[in-house]
Amino acid sequence: MGAAWCSSLSYPWEQGLYVGGIETVKVNLTLRIYSNKWHVYAGLAILNPSARTQIDQYAKSATELYKLMLKGHEGERELRGRIEWARQTVFGDSEDRRPILLSEDILDKFSLAPTPSTHTRPLPRSPTSLTASPTQPFALRQKANSHLSLLAMADCWAHLQIQPFVHLSLAATPIFRLFLGVAEHLFRNPTLLESAIRSALSDTWHRADDLEFVVAARGWSQCVSFGSFDLYRRRFEGTRAFFEGRFAEANVLGGEMIKAIMESEVRREDGEDS
């Protein structure tokens, strides 16, 4: 996502395009990763053979799902079947556990989107928009999109037969917990998932952004496959420089969001153990 936004030379959350709920987590995750040093992730990606396999499959998943989206209604049956297969494979047995993420109202408190006092103009609305009301504050309005990055995440796990909740129970960093939580939030909410599918097939406003994302995912996959730390560093730091001016605020809000989620997880686990 970061490489895609950098290539587009835009901070979409500041333009009202990707705001609220799931988007809050996506943006904070992206900025949190790029606020760190390149070597924090380079070793994990390049030296771990399993990571290479996952990165390669993720790029394939994003590409193949995007191609189905471009087919529109001709590809609907295949797209829906593939998403449902991924949902059942990865999240089908997780209905009894409480979700990782907090409610969208709470997540919105950690949004980097402009406040209503800063922007008051209405957002354009698509037929599949989840916007609740014309009077809803600017920063909290949500516009339906494909959530391609999250669809590809579940598709990748399903193809590699990875059970992320098993990994979560063994060992999990806060960032992995957020990645899994935001994917779970989409796939366990029938309304959100249906909105994403309909938007993927019918809406065109986010197609250019989805294309940039696919190109970025494939670019990172190639970068890792070359096994070059220097290439990884140059690619990472080039993108990092684009977001540098946003790190201070993002790290404060992101840290508060992770703290709130972790505290919620502790309460959940204590409740399950009692």
N, C-alpha and C positions, 0 to 999 in steps of 0.2 A: 504493500500500500504506500509506504513511504517513497519508494523509487518511482511509483506511478504518479504520485502527487508532485514529486520533484520534476519529473519529465513534463508534466502539464503546467508547471510553474504556478501552482495554485494551492491555497489553503482552503479546501472546500467547506470546512466547518465555519469559516468566517464569512462565507457567501450564502449561508443558509441552505446549502445543498445536502449536507450530511450532518444532521444534528439530532440529539435526543436518544435516550435508550441505548440500543446496540451501538450506534455511531459514537457515543461518548466513550465506550470501552475501546472501540477500534482506534480512535484518535489518541487516547491516552496510552494505549499499548505501543502504538507506532512511535510516539514522541519519547516514551520511556526507553525504548530500545535504542533509538538513535542518540539519546542523551548520554549513553554509555560509550566506552571506547570500542573500536573495531575488533580488537583482539579478544574481547569478552565472548564474542560469538564465532569468530573465525575458526578457532581450534575445534569447537564443537561441531561446526559444519563440515570442515575439511578433513579432520583426522578421524572422525567417526564414520565407518562404512554404513551403519544403519541410518545416520543422518543424511548421507548422500542419497540413499535409496528413497527416503521419505521426501526429500526436496525434489527429486526427479519425478516421483509420482504426483506430488502436489502440482507441479507445473503441467503435467499431463492432464490431471483432473480439471484444472482451471481451463486449459485449452479445449478439451473435449466438451465440457459443459457450455463454454462460450459458443462453440460451433452449433450446439443444439439450440441455444437461445437465438442465434441468427436465423435459424430455420423458421422461427415464429410458430404458428399453429401446426405446421407440418412436422415439427419436432417435438410437439407438446407431449405426446404419449411416451416417447422415449425419455424425454427429460423428466417427466413426472415419475416414471418407473425407476429411473436411476436415483432420483432424490429419495423416493420412498424406500428403496433398497438400502441406501446409505443410512437413512433414519432408523430403520429397523435393525440393521446390523450394528450400529454404534450406540444408539440410544434406546433401543426397544426394551431393554431390561432395567431401565433406570427410572421407571415411573414411580417407584416406591420411595426414592430418595428425594429430599428437598433440593431444589435447584441451587446452584452455586451463587448466581448473581442475585443482587437485590432487586427490588421493584424498579421499574423504569422511572417512577417519580423520584426515587432516591438517586438513581444514576444521573438524572438530569441535573442534580445539584453540582456535579463534577464536570459539567460540560464547559468546553472552551468557546462555545458559540457566543456571538454578541448578545448582549442583554436587550430586552424590549426597549429600554430607553435609548439604546444605540441605533436599533433598526426597527422601524415600525411598518415598512412596506409589506404587503402580502406576498407570500410565495406562490409561484405558479403551481397549479394542482393537476395531477395526472388522474386518469380514470381509476387507478388502483391505489391512490393516495390514502394513507392512514390518518391524514390530518383530521382532527376531530372537529374543529370549529374555526371559522374565520377570525374569531376574536381571541384565539389561543395565542399566547406570547410568541413572538418571532423565534426566539432561541429554542423553544420546545416543540415547534411544529416539525413533524416528520413527513418526509416524502418517500413513498415506496420506492425501493430499488431492488436489484437482483440479489444483493448480498453474496456476490460471486465468491468472494474470499472465504466466506463461511461454508457455502455449499461445497467448495473444493476441499475444504478441510475435512469435512465428514466423508466425502467421497474418497479422499486419500486414505483415511483411516480404514474405511471399509475395504478398499482394494488390497491393503497390506495386512488386513485382519488384525489391526491394532485395537485393543480395548482400552481407551484412555482412562476410564474410571479405575481400572486395575493399576495403571501407572500412578493415578492420583492417590490411591490408598497406600502405595508403597513409598513414594517420594514425589514431591511436587514443589516447584518454585512458585512464587506468587504470579509470575507471568504465565506459566503453564496453566495455573488455575484459572486465570482470566481468559486465556485462549479457549480452554474447554468450556468455561462458564458461558461465554458469549455464543459459542456454537450450540451448546445445550439450550440456551435461551431461545434461539431461533427454531431449532428442530423440535422442541417440546411445546411450542406454541402454535397450534394449527392455524390460527388467524394470521400470525406473522409469516409463517412458512408459505401459506397459500398466497399471501400478498406478494412475497418475494418471487414466487413462481410466475404469477400473473404479470408482474412488472418485468421479469426477465423475458417473457415471451412477447409482451405487447408494447412496453414503453421503449422509447428510443433516446430519451434525454441523457441516460447514463451509459449508453453504448460506447461512447468515446472513452469514458473513464474505465469501463470494463476492459476495453481493448488495451489501454495503457497498463492495466493490472496484469493481463495475460502476458504481455511483452515483458513486463518487469519480472514476473514469476519465472518465465523461461530464461531470462537473462541471468537471474540469480542461480538457477539450476546449472546453466553453462559455466558460470563463474566458479561454482563449487567443484564441478566435474574437472576443471583444469587443475585443481589442487594448488593454485597459486595464492599465497598469502598476500603478495604485493597487489595482485589484481583485486582481491577481496577488499584490501584496505582502501585502494583508490575508489572503488565503487561505493563502499560504505561511507567514507569521509566526504565524497562528493555530494551524497544525499544528505549527510549530517549537516553540512554547511548550510543547506537550504532551510533547515528547520531550527538552526541554532538560536535565533532570536525568540523562539517560542518555548524554549526548554524551562526557563525559570517558573513561569506560571504553570506549565504542564506538570512539572515534577511535584509541585505543591499539591495541585488538585489530584494528580494520579496517586500520590502517596496517601492522601486522605481516603481516596476511593478504595485502594487496596486494604488499608487499615479497616475500613467499614466492612468490607467483604470478608476479611479474615476473622473479624470479631463475630460476624454472622455465622461463619463456618464453625467456629468454636462452639457457639451456642447450639448449632445444629447437631454437631457430633456429640455434645454433652447430652442433648435430648435423646439421641438415638441410643446412647450407652445406658441411659437410665431406665 
